[in-house]
Amino acid sequence: MGIDAVINGGLSFAAVLVLMILNIPIGIAMLFVGFIGFSLISGFDPAIFVLGTAPFDAVSKYTLSVLPLFVLMGNLANSSNLSRNLYDAAYAIVGHYKGGLAMSTVGACAGFGMICGSSIATAATMSQMAGPEMRRHGYSDALISGSIASGGTLGIIIPPSVILVIYAYLTEQSVQELFFAALIPGLIAVILYMIAIRVYLLIYPSEGGHGTKIPFKERISALSKVFPIFLIFVIMMGGLYFGFFTATESAAVGVILVLIFIFFRGQLTLNLLKDAVWTSIKTVGSLYLIVIGASIFNYLITVTQLPFAVVDFINELQLTPLGVILVICAIYIILGTVMDSLAMLFLTIPVFYPVIVDAGIDPVWFGIFAVIVVEFGLISPPVGMNLFVIKGVMQKTPLQTIWFGTLPFLITDVVRLALIIAFPAICLYLPSLMNP
């Protein structure tokens, strides 16, 4: 059964990859392969039953109810140009230092991630705003693209994170615990990215400049404009920590607070609401299509017995938990060079999750590990999604230059990954306080 499981499961994954290469959306590819494969193994009638029941079962899970609200919160913030204020605030603090504009971009990405939850949205927003500013101050295209692409990945590690919600859905883990587990690794990412910029400019001093030092009063003014954003974040996370509301209620509170913030800024208009809601509908619709496709594909993976075959194979190798993690890490890094991050998560978690549970690895810790490795995929050549977002804005910049610019940040991601593997408490300390 082990050999048959590997063959059938391998063919299923290969079929999905082929359809993705043919530009078939990942949700449709998984749905099609899952239905056809399940029909061939279990019969047409059971496959029709699964096709009729799985979509409702998939999208009606309570964990997923948080997604539309977090997406709407991010789109409201984006539509009201809060990202500009975040960038100005970060620039006011560090913009006058060597490499300060690139650091400001990373800081603004972190701030935007607090109310966005999407890497691509963060990268797209910052590339249009920070790119021209850095170019005007003499920054190289490599450093511009590298800092924006890597800063954009902070959108999926800093809560609220769409990826972490999906991981919680796939593994039935607590969204609250995952959010708190991501806080310290997210902060470490910001610090390491800023260190990478400084080291890069020590090696290549001509690749970046510095901005003008902002007077103290103007710094205070710039910071005051973004203080409500941090207050919203603190209220959401504080409410989660003290149990005042669930993750879904936290998202609803976030939407209401962002609406109030926009209203008092005088920016709340009917057109803004319509644009934010319509963009959210399209985003959530595409995510739910992937969820439906993945649920049907998972029926196929289950019936092939592939997860159990992988567990048996790992057990035969007699690997330590660290060995299991390193093997999974290597697989993720390879997949990340050719596969979208969401697709990678949906395809691999159903297979890897039984392995890590059997090896005694904490599922919450593994969720943060998986997200960090997925970040590799977002900025790894040749198909990292953030790279193509940057390329879409910086059309005259060669893709090879963008690839080169991400290398220092990929190195810092390796360092961060090594830190959480060596010291799991980096991820698990804050969640442990929630469950004394």
SULMO-V346052 format. One record per pair of residues at least 24 apart in sequence whose C-alpha atoms are under 7 Angstrom apart, sorted by the first residue. I is the first residue (numbers start at 0). J is the second residue. Records with the same first field share a line. If there is no record, write none. Layout:
# SULMO-V346052
I = J + J
This chain:
# SULMO-V346052
1 = 308
4 = 303 + 304 + 305 + 308
5 = 305 + 308
7 = 303
8 = 300 + 303 + 305
25 = 289 + 342
26 = 288 + 289 + 292 + 293
27 = 292
29 = 292 + 293 + 296
30 = 292 + 293 + 295 + 296
32 = 296
33 = 295 + 296 + 299
34 = 295
36 = 299
37 = 299
53 = 294 + 295
54 = 291
57 = 290 + 291 + 294
58 = 287
62 = 168
63 = 168
64 = 247
65 = 246 + 247 + 250
66 = 161
67 = 279 + 283
68 = 250 + 251 + 254
69 = 159 + 250
70 = 115 + 279
71 = 275 + 276 + 279
72 = 114 + 115 + 253 + 254 + 257
73 = 114 + 115 + 116
74 = 275 + 279
75 = 275
76 = 257
78 = 271 + 275
79 = 261 + 266
82 = 111
84 = 224 + 225
85 = 110 + 225
87 = 221
88 = 221 + 222
91 = 213 + 218 + 221
92 = 218
94 = 209 + 210 + 211
95 = 209 + 210 + 211 + 212
96 = 209
97 = 208 + 209
98 = 196 + 197 + 207 + 208 + 209
99 = 209
100 = 133 + 209 + 210
101 = 143 + 146
102 = 193
104 = 129 + 146 + 147 + 150
105 = 146 + 147 + 150 + 189
106 = 189
108 = 150 + 151 + 153
109 = 153 + 154
112 = 153 + 154 + 157
113 = 157 + 158 + 159 + 232
114 = 159
115 = 154
116 = 154 + 155 + 158 + 159 + 160 + 161
117 = 154 + 155 + 160 + 161
118 = 151 + 152 + 153 + 154 + 155
119 = 151 + 385
121 = 151 + 154
122 = 147 + 148 + 151 + 385 + 388
123 = 388 + 389
126 = 389 + 392
127 = 392
136 = 208 + 209 + 210
137 = 207 + 208
138 = 206 + 207 + 208
139 = 206 + 207
140 = 396 + 400
141 = 400 + 401 + 403 + 404
142 = 404
144 = 389 + 401 + 404
145 = 401 + 404 + 405
148 = 378 + 385 + 386 + 389
149 = 378 + 405 + 408
152 = 374
153 = 185
156 = 181 + 185 + 370
157 = 181 + 182 + 185
166 = 366
174 = 246
175 = 239 + 246
176 = 430
177 = 363
179 = 429 + 430
180 = 426 + 427 + 429 + 430
181 = 367 + 426
183 = 425 + 426
184 = 425 + 426
188 = 415
191 = 411
192 = 408 + 411
195 = 407 + 408 + 411
231 = 256
240 = 433
293 = 345
306 = 350 + 353
310 = 353 + 354
320 = 358 + 360
331 = 372
332 = 372 + 375 + 376
335 = 373 + 375 + 376 + 379
336 = 376 + 379 + 380 + 381 + 382 + 383
337 = 381 + 382
339 = 384
340 = 373 + 376 + 377
364 = 423 + 426 + 427
375 = 409
378 = 405
